[in-house]
Amino acid sequence: MLENIFAPFSDVGLLIVRVAMGIIFIVHGWPKLNPNGPMKGPAGFGGFLKQMGIPLPTFFGWVVALLETVGAALLILGLGTRILAVGFAIDMLVAIFVAKRRFMKGSFTAQQGASWEFDFALLGGALALLFTGAGKIALDLIVGL
């Protein structure tokens, strides 16, 4: 019965996932892009990446900052969804395994300190969008992606 009610609106569900993930990534990406923010822009974020032993930290500081801002805006629009989903999945895998688990010694859940359940949820969302695509309420269909 619920299938009959909600199936025609499955593309609305994908839009909701894209918008929610896009907003979250923009909120987390803006401090990495803003030179006046707490992370001092891509150069400051690159310094954090260098501490964690990430190769080419300045380059990847820019890549992550742009992915989490410009890429997130494109995700909301549904433009390049599957390509962006791969980027976000890699971003979250690095956040989980390098930043949260290895560098910050975080557990899956934590009352204080770094935990990685939120990053894991974003990884799941990115993988879901990789396999489903943006849906019909997206620009991907218009440009043929």
N, C-alpha and C positions, 0 to 999 in steps of 0.2 A: 504494500500500500504506500509506504513512504517513498519507494522507488518511483512510483507513478507521479507523486507530488513534486519531488525534488529533481528528478532526472532532467527535465527540461531547463533547469537552472544551473546545471553543472558548470557552465562557463562563468556564471556569477561567482561561484566558489573559487575558481582559478583567479578571477579578478581580485577577490578579497585576499587571497594568498599573496598575489603580486603586490598589491597596495600595502598590506601589512609588512611584508618583508622589505619592500622598498623604503617605507618610512623608517623602519628600524635601522636599516643600513645607512640611510642618510644621516640619522641622528648620531650614529657611531662613526661615520665617515667624515662629517664636517669638522670635528676637532683635528682630524689628521690632515685636512686640507687647509684649514685656517691658520695662517702664520701668527695670528694674534691670540690663538686659542691655547689651551693648557698643554697641548702636545707640540706647539710651535710649528705647525704645518708639516709637510712631507719631510723636511730636513730633520726636524725633531723626532718625528715618528721613525725615520730612518735610523736615528741614533738608538732608539729602543730596539729596532730590529738588529742592529749591529751587536748590541749587548747579548742578544739571544743567539748570535752566531749565524744569522741569515746572510747568505751571500748577496752581494750587490745591494746593500741595505738602502741606499738613497734611491736607486732605481725602483726597488720594490716598495719603498715608502710612497713614491708617486703612484705606482700601479695600484696599490691598495686604496690610497686616498681617492683616486679617480674612480676606481671600481665602486667603492662604497658611497660615492656621491653621484657622479654622472651616470655610472652604471645602474645605480639604484633608481634614478629618475627614469632611465630607459626601461627598466624592469616594470615600473608602474605603468608606463605607456604600452608595455607589451611589445617592445621593439628589440629584437635580438635575444629573446627570452632564453632559449636553450644555450646559446653561447655564453650569456651572462651567468646562467645557472652553473655552468662548469667553473667559471671564475669564482663565484660565490662558494661553491663546494670546496674548491682548493683553498680559498681564503679561510673557511671554517675548519678544514682539516689542519692547516698550519696553526690556527688559533688554538685548537684543541690540543694537538700533540706537541707543538713546540712551545707556544706561549703558556698555556694553562697547565699542562701536565708536566712538562720537563722544566721550564724556567720558573714558573710560579708554584710548582708542586701542588696544584689544585686537585681536588677530587671531583667526582661527578656532581655532587651537591655539597654545599658547605654553608654553615651558619655565618662564618666570617671568612674573608679571603676570596681567592679566585676559585670559582667552580666552573664547570664547563657544560652544564646541562642546557643552558641557553644557546650556546654555540652549536650544540648537538641538534637542538630543535631547528635552528637556521640551516644546518647541514641537511637535515631531513626535508625541509621546505625546498631547498635548492635542488636536491635530487628528485623530488616529486615534480618540480617544474621542468627539469631536464627530460623526464620521461613522458610528461603529459603535454608539454608545450604551454603556450600562453592562453589558449582557449580562443573562442570566437570574438571576445570583446578585447581586441588587441590590434596593434599596428602590424604585427608579424604577418597576418593574412594579407594585408594590403600590399606589403613589399615582397611577399612570397617566401618568407622564412619559415 
